[in-house]
Amino acid sequence: MSLEIKMDEWILWREEGRGCRVSIAESGDEESVLMWHIGLLDKNNKAIYQNDFFEFANGIKGIVAWIEKEAMFNVPNYYDSYSDCPTLAFSEHAHCLGEVKGNIYENPQLLEGVK
């Protein structure tokens, strides 16, 4: 597979051999969302993506988001008073103690009750 990005549009291609390729998904079809995982896995070794619904072992729930001013992925309004960094939901040096429950695209009903 290959990904072609031009300006604000993208196309995901599958190679068919002999120089032929088939479009799998593209930004113009309005049904596809291009997603890269954030580089961390949940407690079940499932990749975590931006806009995933995440539930932590301590019961805190939220949506994984890119926080521009901090240049990091986090869960807004996350707070764990027992942690050395109480507002840091994820650490690249620690196993994520929680699990992905879905995402805002495939499971919009999970938005209810999430800040």
C-alpha positions as CSV (number, residue, x, y, z in Angstrom):
1,M,0.0,0.0,0.0
2,S,1.1,3.6,-0.5
3,L,-0.2,6.9,0.7
4,E,-0.2,10.0,-1.6
5,I,-0.7,13.4,0.0
6,K,-1.1,16.5,-2.1
7,M,-1.8,19.8,-0.3
8,D,-5.0,19.0,1.7
9,E,-6.0,15.9,-0.1
10,W,-4.9,12.2,0.3
11,I,-5.3,8.9,-1.5
12,L,-4.5,5.4,-0.1
13,W,-3.4,3.1,-2.9
14,R,-3.0,-0.7,-3.2
15,E,-0.4,-2.0,-5.6
16,E,-1.8,-4.5,-8.1
17,G,1.4,-5.3,-9.9
18,R,2.8,-4.2,-13.3
19,G,2.6,-0.6,-12.2
20,C,-1.2,-0.7,-11.6
21,R,-2.7,0.6,-8.4
22,V,-6.2,0.8,-7.0
23,S,-7.6,3.5,-4.8
24,I,-8.7,2.1,-1.5
25,A,-9.8,5.3,0.2
26,E,-9.4,9.0,-0.3
27,S,-10.2,12.3,1.4
28,G,-12.8,13.3,-1.2
29,D,-15.1,10.4,-0.6
30,E,-16.3,12.0,2.7
31,E,-16.6,8.5,4.4
32,S,-12.9,7.9,5.1
33,V,-10.7,9.4,7.9
34,L,-7.0,9.1,7.7
35,M,-5.7,8.0,11.1
36,W,-2.2,7.2,12.5
37,H,-1.9,5.7,16.0
38,I,-0.2,7.9,18.6
39,G,2.6,5.3,19.1
40,L,1.2,3.8,22.3
41,L,-0.8,0.7,23.0
42,D,-3.6,0.1,25.6
43,K,-3.6,-2.7,28.2
44,N,-4.8,-5.1,25.5
45,N,-2.0,-4.1,23.1
46,K,-4.4,-2.3,20.9
47,A,-3.1,0.8,19.1
48,I,-4.3,4.1,20.5
49,Y,-5.5,6.8,18.0
50,Q,-6.4,10.4,18.2
51,N,-10.2,10.7,18.8
52,D,-10.4,7.3,20.5
53,F,-12.6,6.9,23.6
54,F,-10.3,5.7,26.3
55,E,-11.2,4.4,29.8
56,F,-8.4,4.3,32.4
57,A,-8.1,1.6,35.1
58,N,-9.1,4.3,37.7
59,G,-12.5,4.9,35.9
60,I,-11.6,8.1,34.2
61,K,-13.0,8.3,30.6
62,G,-12.1,10.7,27.9
63,I,-11.3,11.3,24.2
64,V,-7.6,11.2,23.1
65,A,-6.7,14.5,21.6
66,W,-3.6,16.4,20.3
67,I,-2.9,19.3,22.7
68,E,-1.1,21.9,20.5
69,K,0.2,24.1,23.3
70,E,1.8,21.1,25.0
71,A,2.8,19.3,21.8
72,M,1.5,16.0,23.0
73,F,-1.4,13.6,23.0
74,N,-3.5,13.6,26.1
75,V,-7.0,13.3,27.4
76,P,-8.3,16.8,28.2
77,N,-9.5,17.2,31.8
78,Y,-7.6,14.1,32.9
79,Y,-6.5,14.2,36.5
80,D,-5.0,11.4,38.6
81,S,-4.0,12.7,42.1
82,Y,-2.0,9.5,42.8
83,S,0.3,10.1,39.8
84,D,3.6,12.1,39.8
85,C,2.3,14.0,36.8
86,P,-1.5,14.1,37.6
87,T,-2.6,15.7,34.3
88,L,-0.5,13.4,32.1
89,A,-2.7,10.6,30.7
90,F,-0.1,8.8,28.8
91,S,3.7,8.3,29.2
92,E,5.9,6.8,26.5
93,H,7.8,5.0,29.4
94,A,4.8,3.4,31.0
95,H,2.3,0.8,29.9
96,C,-1.1,2.5,29.4
97,L,-3.4,1.2,32.2
98,G,-6.7,1.5,30.4
99,E,-8.3,0.5,27.2
100,V,-9.7,1.8,23.9
101,K,-13.5,1.6,23.9
102,G,-14.1,2.9,20.4
103,N,-13.7,6.2,18.5
104,I,-15.9,9.2,17.6
105,Y,-16.3,8.0,14.0
106,E,-17.5,4.5,14.6
107,N,-19.1,4.9,18.0
108,P,-20.6,8.4,18.3
109,Q,-23.0,7.2,21.0
110,L,-19.9,7.0,23.4
111,L,-19.8,10.8,23.3
112,E,-22.6,10.9,25.8
113,G,-21.2,11.6,29.3
114,V,-17.6,12.4,28.1
115,K,-16.3,15.8,28.7
